[in-house]
């Protein structure tokens, strides 16, 4: 039906949809659908088609807590708000809010107009906005409890969505169904990161009275019991006011604000700096406090790169945390893009991308993933056209080990990688964001765009970026290849940031330094554990590599410090790692990397074997020349490594479990004529048996 009441019965159903989405996200699919069906059947309610999408889009991103008492309180709030509203046309209620300049977040939006964010301030998931009193329709009489106050807007409805500045109309449409392109003509920022559930739980007691965060922290309820007060002591120096004089505010963000300041004493005496001020009153959860600790720790750990904003010191007092940093006065990269009419000439884009990719590669080598890369988070040091870029805002950053996967959804919608939405990602997610930035720089439009966040996410997951519309046909093939290889949806096929620096499009541009690539160690570890047959197959494949593909491997091999005979030893690798690593990496990452290469303790690895060990089959497979690579490699393998092999022996070489039906999984890997590995078997051997083929056979 087209009209239905937002009264208690329907409100409960919409809230139940939120629980359904929460359970489905947690993997409890059967329970989720059963919950919704029971409520709908009991109420005999005919829901409109858009109700489920509304609930999933606007409620679900808040439901990240496993504390069911808090979740129930949150749902109860929604029910109270909805049950007080009069009958209203659904589409009028939800789709009359297309206003320009509204700040949009993943999951919840504010009705405040957008203000230019502070480039230094944290754009984190733990914003704690002040929630206004719930309101009803303009004709709704004022109630004593504050519900239905005339003339005000509800904190929950309507849900704001980004408004396009103008569309790029083209007769050609992307064959993959990419949403219509949005040109950069107005400074519409992308959605900010998702807010935490606790941001919606300030109003919990006292008949709707709002709880204000205090300096002592919020008493959090867990299983009906009150917890201890939060410890907001960071162990930092308290001498901020003695050493710095705060001047004008230069920016404001979700979690804090940034001011200019003058150093009174010390090495920086008389110098102008930036001070990011984070109020402790906003730290209402232990997670929020830990986020601030981690941000300061990461900023202190990442030192020594020219494109990284420099941190000078950190302080605290009873009210705030102060992070003193280098002051960048040249504005955001986004502002420069807009000032140039939305895009850069190709050579200018190269100069920008070299700096961006270089600093991201440095962060990844140090074991840090940024998770919020976008043009707003790159600042120019001065107004000069050729001034340096600086990466800022590590509020969402985290430490990550080479084999570790993160699962929390953070970042900005237009720049978020597909694997982030699937909740299993690592440093490759940053590389996707680099691809989006490169796409914007070169053509002036976003590769994935839609009116709503859910539409953006669908485009990111399913659509392919267009490279057929202007100006792509006039750009170099190397430039297009560079962007495409950053935007592969499969993170295994995507270039790393270090590989991007070795790409022909920006290779040797401004003599950018290429750091070690952690991917090398992951691949070498897998190679060391492979069977002799798979090692032979990889050696055959490595002999088909072109000069451009070998360039990256030569750079990495040289940085690992081969000895006089040209071979790598464990001791050489250890020395090179320790030389280029920060204290954090030396403590947490290097021991694990070296342990994975223990086999080199007793032998040497020369360049020919290194090429086989450090070769990424998935990345080669993504190239147009993959078929040629594979055929040539198989011919070499036939001469040097192929032999008669039984299915049972092949299963043993692959390390398959005895419970796996090997004949069903591997029957097409071996030629029936002579018992040797077939071409199909050779290609599959390079990857190893997939989990899908094993489960299908079982």
N, C-alpha and C positions, 0 to 999 in steps of 0.2 A: 504494500500500500504506500501511497505517496506521502500521506500525513500520518503521524502518530505522536502520541504524547510523550514528552520527556518526564513522565511521572515515575513513581517509585518502581512499578513493575518493570517497565522498559529500562529504567536506570539499572536495576539489578541485572538485567540481561546483558546490557552493555558492559557493566563491570565484570560480569562473569566471562564475557569475551576476553577481557584483559587477563583474567586468571587462566583461561584456556590457552592464550598465547604464551603466558609464562610457563605453564606446564609443558606445552609443546616444545618450547625452547629448551627446557630442562630434559627433554627426551621422553617425557611421560605422555606419549601421544594418545594412547587409549583412554587414560584417565581424563585428559583434557577434553576430548570430544564427548565423553560420557557426562562430564560436568555441564557442558553447554546444553546437551540434548535434554537432560533432566530438568533444567530450569525452563527451557523453552516449552517443553511438553507440559510442565506443571502450570505454566501461565497461559498456555494456548495463545501464544503471541506470534503474529506473523511479522518477522523482521524484514525490513527493506534490504536490498542487495548490498547497499553501501555500509550497513551497520557493522559488519564484521571487519571490513577494511578500515573503518573509522577507529574501531577499538584496537585493532592490531597496530595501526600506525601511531595512534596518539597515546595509548595507555601502555602498551607492552614495553617500550624502551625504558620505562621507569621501574618495571618490576624486576629488579636485579637482586633483590634481597632474598635470602633463604629464611629470614625471620618471619614466620607466618603471622605472628601477632601484629607486627608492623604492617604487613601486607593487608591484613584485614582492616586495620584502621584506615589505610589509604583508600581502600575500596569503599568503606563507609562514608568517607568524605565525599567521594564522587556521587554516591547515592543521594546524600543529603542535598547536594547542589542540584542534581538533575531533578529530584522529586519536587523541588520548589519552583521549577520553571513551568510556565504555562504551555498549552498546546502550541506548537510551532511547526511550520513546514520544515522538513528535514533538510532539503537542499538550501532553503533560505538560510537556515541556521548555520550550516557548515560551509556553504560555498559563496556566501556574500562577503567574505573577508579578504578578498584579493586586494590588499592594500600595498602600496609601495613603501619601501624603506623599513619593513618589519624585520626584526632580528629573529632568525629561525634556528632552532636547535633540534638535534636528533631526539624526537619524542615529545618535547614540550616546547611551547613558544611563549614569549611574553608579548603583551600588547604595547610595550614601549617602542617608540621609534628607534631605529638603529642609530647608534653613535659610533664614530670611528674608534675602533678598539686600540688599547694601548699595546704597541708592538712588543713590549717587554713582559706584559702581564700574562699570567697563566691562563690558558684556555682549557681548563681541565673539566673533568666529569663531576666535580664536587662543588659546583656552584650552589650557594644557598640564598636564593632570592627571597625578598620579603613578599609573602603571598598576600594579596589584597583580600578584602572581605568578599565573599561570594555574592553575586548579584543575580537578579532576574531580568525580566523584560522591562522596558521603559514604563509600562503601565502597571507593573507589579507594585502593590503598596509596600511601604517601608515597614519591616518587622522589627521587633525589639532585639532579636538576636543578630540583626544586621543582614540577614539573608533577604535578597530582593531589593536592595537599595536602588532607587531609581537613578538612572543616568550613569551608572557605572558599568564596567565590563567585567564579566566573569573571568576568574583566573584560568579557567579550564576551557571556556568556549568564547569565541570561536578559536579554532586552532589556525594560526597564521602560516602561510606558505609563501615562498619566494615569488616575486612577480617578475616576469621577463621584461627587460628594457626594450628589446626589439628583436624580431626574428629575422633570420637570414633565409629568405625565400629562394628556393632553388627547384628547378623542374626535376633535377635528379635527386633521387632518394637513395639512401644507403641500402645496399642489398641485404644487409644484416638487420635492418630496421632500427638504425640509430635514431634517437629522438632528434627533432628539429634543432638546428644549431642556434645558439645564442651568442651574438657578437658582443664584444666588450666595448660598449659605448657609455654605460653608466656604471659607477662603482658599486654594484650590488655584491656584497660579500657572500661567500658560501655559508651554509649552515655551520654553526659552531658545534663542538663536541657534545655528546649526550650528557644530560645532567644525572646526577645520582638520585636514587630513590629518596634519600634522606632530605633532599631539598624540598620535597612535597609533604614532609611530615612535621613541619613546624607547628601547624595548627592541630593539636591533638586533644587538648583537654580544656575544661572550663567553658563549655557551651559555645565553642567556636572562637574563644579568645586566642589571639595569636601569641605564640611563645617566641620571645626574642633571645637570640644566642647571647650568652654571658661570657665574660672573660674566663670563668672557671670551667666552662665546658658544659655540655648537656648531659643530663643523667639519662642513659640509654636503657631501655627495658629489654631484657632478654629472658624469655621463659617466665615472665611475671616478676622478676627480681630486678632491682636497680643495680647498676654497675658502679664501679668507682669513678671518680672524676677523671677527666682526661688530663694526661700530662702534656702540657704545652711548652715545656722547657726543651730547648734545642741544644743547649750547651755552647751557645755562641757568645761572643764578646758583647758586653752591654755598653760599650763606649761610643756608640754611634754619634750621639749629639756632641760629644767632645771632639770628634774628628771630622764631622761633615756639617755643613750648613745647607739645609734644604731650601731650594728655590721654587720656581714655578712648576706646576703639574704639566707633564708633556703627553700624558696618555692615561687611559683608564680601561681596564678590562673586567672580566667576569669575577676574578678572584682577588684582584688588588689594583693598585694604580702605580704609575711611575712618575717620579719627579726628577728634575735636574737638581744637582747639588754641587757645592764647591768644597773641595778638601781643605781642611784647616791646617793639617800637619802631615808629616810623613813624606814618602816619596812622591805622592800625588799633590802636594801642597800647591794650592792655587789653580789646580786643574779642574775642569768641569766634568762631572761624571753623571751617570744615570743611577737612580736608586729605585729599585722595585720594592714597594711597601705592601706586605701581605698582612692584613689585620688578623690577629689571633681570634677575634670574635667570630670570624667566619669559619674557623676550624672546629666544626661541631661534631666531627667523627674522628675516630682513630685513623681511618683511612685517609682523611684529609690531611691530618698531621703527618702521616708517613709520606704522603705525596710531596709535601714541602721539604721534608728531610731528604727525600730521594732527589728532588730537583737541585738542591744545593750540592749534594754529593756528586751528581753528574756534572754540574758546571765546574766544580773544583777538579774533577777527574779529567775532563776534556780540556787540555791546555796544549798550546804549541802549534795550532793551525791558524793560518792567516785569515781564513774566512769564518772563524768561530768567534762569537762575541766574547770578549775577555771579562772574566769575573775578577774583581779586585779583593773583595772581602764580604763577609756576611755578619750581621749583628742581630740582636734582639733586645726587646725590653718587655715590660708587662703587657703591652698592647699590640706590638707588631713584630714581624720579622723583616729585616732590611737586607736586601741583596744589592751590593754596590757593583756596578758593571760599567763597561765602556759605553760612552754616549755616542750613538749614531744619529747624525743630524741630516742625513740625506733622504729620508723618507723610505717608504716601502717599495719593493719591486712592483707590486700591484699598481701603485700610483704612476710609476714610470711607464708601465705597459699602457695604462689608460691615456697618459699624456702623449703617447706615440700613436694614438688612434686604435689601440687594441692589439698591436702585434709589433714584432721586431724584424728588421732585415735579417737574413740568414746569418751573416757574419757577426752581427751584434748579438744574435741569439746564441751563437757559439761561445762568445766571450762570457755571457751570463751562465750558460749551462756548465762550462768548464769549472767555474767557481763553485756552483751548487753541487755538482756531482763529486768534486774533489773533497769538499767538507763532509758530505754524507758518507763517502767511502772511508774517510778517516774515522768517523763515529762508529761505523760498522766494524772496523778492525779493532777498535777499543771495546767492542761488545755492547754498544749502545744503539738502540733503535729509537728514532725520534718520534714517529707515529702521528705527527701533525705538520708535515711538510706542505707548504703552500706559499704563494707569492707574498702574502701578508707577513710571513715569518722570516723574510729576508730583507734586511735593511741595508741601505747604502751609508757608508761612513760620512759622506759629505754630499753637497749638492752638485759636485763636479760630475760631468757626464761619464767619466771613466773611473769613478771612485769604486772602492772595493765593496763587495757584498759581505754581510755578516749574517750567519744563522743564529736565530734567537728562539726564545720560548721553548724551554725543555720541560714544561709543566706536565706533559703527557709521556715523556720519554721514560725508558726503562732499560735496565741491564738485561741482556739475553745471551745465553750460551749458544755455541754453534749448533747443537742438536735440540735446543729447547724451542717449544712453541708457546706463544701467548694466546689468550682466548678472550680477553675483554675487548668489547667494541668501543673504540675511541677514534678520534680524528674528525675531519670535516667531510661532509657528504660527497662533495664533488671530487675529492681527492682520495677517498677511501678505497682500498684494494678489495677485490672479490673475496680473497681468503680471510680478510678481517671480518666480513659479514658472515663467513662460515665458521668463525671463531677458532681458527688454527693458522697462525701466521708467525713470521719471523722478520728478519731484515728486508726480505723481498717486498714487503708492504711499502716500505719507504721508496723502493725503486719504482713501483707503480706510480706513486705520487710524483716522482721525478718525470715520468712519462707524461703525466697530465700537464705539468708545468711546461715541459718542452713543447707539447702540442699547442698550448695556449700562446706561447711566445712566437711560434712560427705561423700560426694561422689566425689567431685572435678570437678563437671560440673554444669552448670547453668540449672535450670529446664525448662527454656523457651529460645530458641535461634533461630535466623534466620539471614540471610545475611543483611537484611535491617531493618530499624526501623519499617516500616509498617508490615513487617513479624513478628517482635518481638511482636508487639501489637496484631496481629491476634492470635499468639500462646498464649499470656497472656489471651486473651478473650475466646478462644475456646479449646485449648489443655489442657490435664492433664499431670502433671509431672509423669515421669516413676519411679516406685519403684521396677522394676523387674530385671533390669540389675545390674551387679556387681558395687559396693560392697553391694547393699541393702540387698540381701538374707542373708548375713553374719552379718548384723547389728541387734541390739535388736529390738523386736517388739515395745517396748516403744519409742525408738528413731524414728522409722518410724511413729508411731502414732503422736508423737510430731510435726514432720514436716508436716504431712498431715493436722493436725488440724490448722496449721498456714496458709495453702495454700488453704483453701476452697474459692471458687470464690464468694460465697454469704457471704458478710461481717457479716451478722447476725449469721451465723453458725461458724464463725472463733473465736478462743479463743482470749481473751484480753491478754495484756502483763502480767497483774497480774495473770490471770488464768494459763498462761504458766509457771510462777514461781511455781505454785502449781501442775504442771503436774508431774506424777511419775518419769519421766525421769530425771528431774533436781531438784525435790523437796528436800529441806534440803541440797543441795550441797553447801558446803562452808558456810552454815548458812546464806544464802541470805535472807535479810529482805523483807517480802511481804507487799507492801503498800495497802492502801484502793483502791478499784476499783470503778471508777465512774459509771460503768455499773450497779452496785448494786442500785444506786439511781434512775437510769432510770427505772429499772425493778420494784422497790418498788413504784415508782410514778404510773406506769401503773397498778399495783396490787391494789393500793388504789382506783383507779377510776373504777375498774372492777365490774361487777355484782356479786351478791352473788352466782349465779350458777357457774360462771367462777372461783371464788375463791375456791369453793368446788372442782372443777375439778383440779385446781392447787395443792390443798392440797393432793388430792389423788395421783397425779403424784409425788409429793415430797417424798411420803412414799416409792417409788420404787428406790430411789437413792442408789448407792453403797457407800462403805466406801471411795473410791478414790474421788468420786463425792462430797461427803459430806465434805471432807477435806477443800476444798476451802471455802465453806460456813461457816464452823466453824471458820476458820481464820478471815474471814470478820466480822462475828458476834462479835467475841472477840474484834476486833479493834474498833468497834462502841461503846464499853464501856457499856455493860449491868450493871444494878444496882445490889444491893445485892440479890434481888429476882430473878435475871436472865432475867429481861425484859428490852427492849429498850424504851427510851423516847426521845422526841425531844431534850430535854436539854442535855442528854448524847451524842447524835449524834453531836450536835453543839460543845460541848466541845472537842470531839475527832477530828473533822474537823479543828477547830481552832488551835489545838495543832500541827498538821502535815502540815498545809498549809503555803504557802508563802504569802507575802503581796498582790501580784497581785490576788491570788485566794481568799483571804479574802475579797477583795474589789469587785470583779466581779462575782465569781462563787458560793461562799458559800450561799449568800442570796437566790439565785434561787434554790439551792439544798434543803435548809431548807423549803422554801415555798412549794415545792412539797410534803413535808411530814408533812403538818400541822395537819393531822388527828392524829398523834402521840402526839400531844400536850395534849390530854385529855385521852389517854390510853397507855397501854404498849404493845409491840410486843415481844412475846417469840420466842425461837429458832424454834419451829415447824412451826409457821406461817411465820417466816422469811425465812425458806427454800422454802416455797411456793411463797413468794413474790419476792425473789431474784433468782428464777429459770428461766433460759433461755430455753424456749421450742425449739427455733430454733437450739440451740447448742446440745440439747439432740437428736433432730430429725436427726442430722448429724451422730450420732453414729450408729455402726452396731447393737447395742442392743436396738435401738429405738422401734422396734415392740414389744419386750418383755416388755419394760417399759410401753408402751401404753396399752397393754393387761392387765397387772397386775393392772395398775392404774384404768382402766375401771371396773374391778371386784370390787375394793375397792369403786369406785364411785357408782356402782350399789347398794351396801349395805348401804352406808352412805349418799349419796347426790342426787342420781337420783330420779326423781319424774315425775309425769304426767305434761305435760306443753303444752299449745297451741302455735301455730306458732306465733300468734300476741304477746303473752306474751314473747316468746323467742326473738322476734325482739325488743321488748321494753327493755329487759334485756341487749341486745347487743348494745342498743342505735342507732338502725338503723333509718334513716330518713323516714318519712311517704311516701316520693316519691318512696322509694325502693319497688319493687314487692316482698314482703317477702315470698309469697308462692313459687315463682319460685326459690328464693335464698335458702330457708331453708327447702324445702319439704323433702329432704333426710336426714335431721338432726334428724328427729323424727320417731320412730318406729310406723308403722300403727296399730300394734296389741294392744299396751297398751298406746300409746301416750307419752312414755318416750324417753329420748335422746338415739339415737342409738350409736354404736361404732364410726361410721363415724362422727356423730354429735359431739360426745365427743372430738374427735381429732381436729375437726375444731373449736370447742369452745375454745380449748386451745390457738389457734391462733387468733380467731375472724374472721369474714367474710372478705374475700379478696376483694380488689377493682375489680379484674378480674371477680369474680363470680357475683358481683353486676352489673357491666357494661354489662356482657353477658346476664344477666336476663333482663336488661332494653332494 
